[in-house]
C-alpha cells in the first residue's frame, strides 16, 4: 500500500510546541504516511507525489499538535446531566449512579465510546485513554474489543486502561457487589487484554494502561499485583487519587494513612504512575510527587462541577511535576470538549493564583506535551519533521476569533465558543473534515446514544 500524501499549504499560523515553542507563519506541512515529512515555505510536490496527494489550503488555519486526553470514563456519556445528581458531591454522585451503570451492555459501550471519542476528535484531541472500571456481572462480552472497534472506526489513537473494582460494600468499599470482580478475575483479564491488544511500537494505535479505580473501591493486594504486572510490560499505571476530602477521611479511617502515603506503601509512585485529579495534596506530598516523577492528570471541569476543589497545578509545574489534562467522565463534566478543558484549566488556576496562574500556552502544553509524556508517546506532542502526523486545525477566520488575531495561538483559549476544529488529522489521515466526523454518521451516533441513555435512566 502506498503512503498517503497530504500537503497543508500556506498555513496561517503553526504552533510547533517543539522545545523552543517556535511558531511559524505561511509555511507548509507535508505529511507522508503517518509522519510529518517536511515543514517549509512553498513545498513543491514531485509529479509522482502529486498523483493522489491531497492539498488543503490552510491560509485561514491555526495548526497545533493533536491534544492528548489522559482521563475519561466513556460509558458515563450515557448518564450525563442527570437531574438527580446535578448538584451533589462525588461519593453521593457515585452511589446514585452505580445502580444505573450496572445495566450497561455491549451496545451501550460501543455507542458511548463513539460519542466521547467523536467529541474529542471534533475539539482537537487525537489520542485518548479511557478508564473503564465497571464490569457488571451480567455482561459477558469482550468489553475492550468493543471499545477498540469503535475507536478505530472513528480513527482516534486509543490507549485505554483496564480498570477494576474489587471491594463491594460488604468489604468496606463504595460500589455495589454487582459491579466488582475478584482480584484473580481482574489480573487474568488484564493479562488477556495486554496480550490481545497492546501494541508497543512507535505511533501505535492500540496501547493498554492498567488502572484500578480508586483507594475506596479496590483492595491493597490488587494494587500491588497490578503494579507488578504493568511494570513487567512497561505499561503506565493510573488511578484516581486525592480528589476529595471524603476520600482522605476514608483512607485515614481505614488505612490510617493519607492517600499518597498509601500509594507509597503500595509501590505506586514513579515515572510510570499518574493520578487523576490530585487536588488534596500538601506541600510535602507535592515534593514527593516531584522527587519520584509521578504525574498528574488535571481535570478542571470535573473538579469544578463536583465542587471537589482546585488542584495546585501552578505549584506542580513550578516543582517540575508532569501534568496532563483530562476531560474526565462525561457524567461529571459533562462533555468531551478537549479545547474547552484547556480553557477551563487556564481560568481555574487564575481563580487560585491570579492572572499569572496559567498562561494559554501552558494550558495547551498540558493538553499536548503533558499528555504525550504521561501516555508514553515520545513521537507525538510537537510538530517537527519525523514526528507523528497528529494535528488539529482551527479556522481563525471564523466569527468567534475575529478581533483576536494579535496572538493567533492564545486566541483559541481566550476566545472561541464551540472549540471545534475544521480538520483533525490522526496518524496522517483526516478524521474530521470541515468540522464533521469523516468515518461515521454523527446523526446515527446521537440517535442511538439518546435511545440507550433514555432506556438506562428511565427509572431514575
Ligand atoms: Zn475519573
Boltz pocket constraint, residues with backbone or C-beta under 6 A from the ligand:
constraints:
  - pocket:
      binder: B
      contacts: [[A, 71], [A, 72], [A, 73], [A, 131], [A, 240], [A, 276], [A, 328], [A, 329]]
      max_distance: 6.0
